[in-house]
Amino acid sequence: MASNCAHQLLILYFFLSMTFSRGIQVVLVNHCTQSIWPGVQGTGGQPTPNLGGFHMGPMKEAFFDVPFGWSGRVWARQGCFFDTYGNGTCQTGDCSGQLHCNGLGATPPATMVEMAFGTQNSSLNYYDVSLVDGFNIPVLMSPIGGQLGCRVAGCEADLNVCCPSRFEVKSSDGKVVGCMSACLALHTDKYCCTGQYSSPEKCKPTLFSHLFKSICPRAYSFAFDHRTSLNMCKATRYLITFCPPTR
């Protein structure tokens, strides 16, 4: 068993260390103890790879390739059940009850990985992990290679265990499976950074965003949380890890 595990890790290392020059490659790893169903959405008119959604068992890897200049979002759906036609439902992160999201976004709460890649010869790649749409599972995004200073984005803590009771999303058996954002739970301009609070000057951190930021300092806690949450890099390959091992 140990020899087989070492062999698999060697294959994964070789896979991750390969050069990729035709665009950007995004590698997904599921370290969760349960299956997840990643959702992928191209934004700004960009195509959606892999039909926008698929199944990943525990400790499985997957990847998709996108062209330079691509932008989009990735998130994990959990507690999903789909029939043979790809119709069903998920406890969190659902995209209108479809296995293949095909351009549809997530129903919050969902921990959101966001990225906007530059062109081949110019511009940096921008990426972040956001709690603005709430939280369902821990996730990290990190460059594979890249220049000195390329940082890891993410929230590796389980916010569900410290979610305010008013923000909790529970499964049918009473387990907390998601934590709503203050905007989703309270529906006010102050917490949603809308209306008179729609500018960086007016939209400031709140008690709830401070709570999430203290636990996940590398993730967006509110709409204008750019300084410590938006990352830049020139790598051509990135790793997204769901339920990353905690240190």
Buried (B, 14 or more C-beta within 10 A) or exposed (E): EEEEEEEEEEEEEEEBEEEBEEBBBBBBBBBBEEBBBBBBBBBEEBEBBBBBBBBBEEEBBBBBBBEBBBBBBBBBBBBBEBEEEEEBBBBBBBBEBBBBBBBBBBBBBBBBBBBBBBEBEEBBBBBBBBBBBBBBBBBBBBBBBBEEEBBBBBBBBBBBEEBEEEBBBEEEEEEBBBBBBBBBBBEEBBBBBEEEBBEEEEBEBBEBBEBBBEBBEBBBBBBBBEEEBBBBBBBBBBBBBBBBEEE
